[in-house]
């Protein structure tokens, strides 16, 4: 298994252009947020049947997704796990709020599409393919890379 530094170093290869980096600082968090919104829009009937209770906080596909990807971040390191746990909790709370004010599914689809358009434009400016074209795990590295870059932790 690769270390976090190895993941970041490989991810950084296709993220050297300043414009592409700025696009990523905006679009990667939006995509991550919208994925939680999309997952939270899926009916929870199956989860309700599994847990035999209805609890909107504990029973949503966004939380299930968050628990599964947390294992990936935990393998990279405890503090990466803590950072991403905080980000995922913000995404879940933010999507609960958003869902109480607008149609969560429609809004998440719009955010997702627009953010991906931005991402592909950024990579066109960069002149290189997105990292996830090589390995889908880079879809999970992207949000953590943004946090590290913005926190000046792997510049």
C-alpha positions in Angstrom: 0.0 0.0 0.0 1.2 3.5 -0.9 1.9 6.0 1.8 0.1 9.4 1.9 3.2 11.1 0.7 3.4 8.7 -2.3 -0.2 9.4 -3.1 0.3 13.2 -2.8 3.5 13.2 -4.9 1.8 11.2 -7.7 -1.3 13.4 -7.5 0.8 16.6 -7.7 2.3 15.5 -11.0 -0.9 16.5 -12.9 -1.6 19.5 -10.6 1.3 21.8 -11.2 -0.5 24.6 -13.0 -1.6 27.4 -10.7 -4.9 27.8 -12.4 -5.7 24.1 -12.3 -4.8 24.1 -8.6 -7.2 27.0 -7.9 -9.9 25.2 -9.8 -9.3 22.1 -7.7 -9.5 24.2 -4.4 -13.0 25.1 -5.4 -14.3 22.1 -7.4 -12.9 19.1 -5.5 -14.7 20.2 -2.2 -17.9 20.9 -4.2 -17.8 17.4 -5.9 -17.1 15.8 -2.5 -20.0 17.7 -1.0 -22.4 16.9 -3.9 -21.6 13.2 -3.7 -22.8 13.2 -0.1 -25.9 15.1 -1.3 -26.5 12.6 -4.0 -26.1 9.7 -1.7 -28.3 11.3 1.0 -31.0 11.6 -1.7 -31.3 7.8 -2.1 -34.3 6.4 -0.2 -33.3 4.7 3.0 -35.8 1.9 3.0 -33.1 -0.8 2.9 -31.2 0.8 5.8 -34.4 1.1 7.8 -35.0 -2.6 7.3 -31.5 -3.5 8.3 -31.5 -1.4 11.5 -35.3 -1.7 12.3 -35.4 1.9 13.4 -35.8 5.2 11.6 -33.1 7.7 12.5 -32.4 10.3 9.7 -28.9 11.0 11.0 -27.8 7.4 11.4 -29.6 6.0 8.4 -28.6 7.6 5.2 -26.4 6.4 2.3 -24.0 9.4 2.8 -23.2 8.2 6.3 -22.6 4.7 5.0 -20.3 6.0 2.3 -18.5 8.2 4.9 -17.9 5.2 7.1 -16.5 3.1 4.2 -14.2 5.8 2.9 -13.0 6.6 6.4 -11.3 3.2 6.4 -9.2 4.4 3.4 -8.2 7.6 5.2 -7.4 5.7 8.4 -5.0 3.5 6.5 -3.2 6.6 5.4 -2.9 7.9 8.9 -4.8 8.8 12.0 -4.7 12.6 11.4 -5.7 12.3 7.8 -8.7 10.2 9.1 -9.6 12.9 11.6 -9.3 15.7 9.0 -11.5 13.9 6.5 -13.9 12.8 9.2 -14.5 16.5 10.0 -14.9 17.3 6.3 -17.4 14.4 5.9 -19.4 15.5 8.9 -19.5 19.1 7.5 -20.8 17.6 4.2 -23.5 15.6 5.9 -24.6 18.5 8.1 -24.5 20.9 5.2 -26.5 18.5 3.0 -29.1 18.1 5.8 -29.4 21.9 5.9 -29.5 22.1 2.1 -32.1 19.4 1.9 -34.4 21.3 4.3 -34.2 24.4 2.1 -34.1 23.1 -1.5 -34.5 19.9 -3.5 -31.3 18.1 -2.4 -31.2 15.7 -5.4 -31.6 18.4 -8.0 -29.1 20.8 -6.3 -26.5 18.0 -5.8 -26.8 17.1 -9.5 -26.2 20.7 -10.6 -23.3 21.2 -8.2 -21.8 17.8 -9.3 -22.0 18.6 -13.0 -20.7 22.2 -12.8 -17.8 21.2 -10.5 -16.8 18.4 -12.9 -16.9 20.8 -15.8 -14.6 23.0 -13.9 -12.3 20.1 -13.1 -12.0 19.0 -16.7 -11.4 22.6 -17.8 -8.6 22.9 -15.2 -7.0 19.7 -16.5 -7.3 21.1 -20.1 -5.4 24.2 -18.9 -2.9 21.9 -17.2 -2.5 19.8 -20.4 -2.6 16.5 -18.4 -5.3 13.9 -17.7 -6.9 13.8 -14.2 -5.1 11.4 -11.8 -8.3 9.3 -11.4 -7.9 8.2 -15.0 -5.0 6.2 -13.8 -6.4 5.0 -10.5 -9.9 5.7 -9.1 -8.5 5.9 -5.6 -7.3 9.4 -6.5 -10.9 10.5 -6.3 -10.5 10.0 -2.5 -7.0 11.5 -2.5 -8.2 14.8 -4.2 -10.1 16.1 -1.2 -7.3 15.3 1.2 -4.7 16.8 -1.1 -6.7 20.0 -1.2 -6.8 20.2 2.6 -3.1 19.6 2.8 -2.3 22.2 0.1 -4.5 24.8 1.7 -3.0 24.1 5.1 0.5 24.3 3.5 1.2 20.8 4.7 2.5 19.3 1.4 3.6 22.3 -0.7 
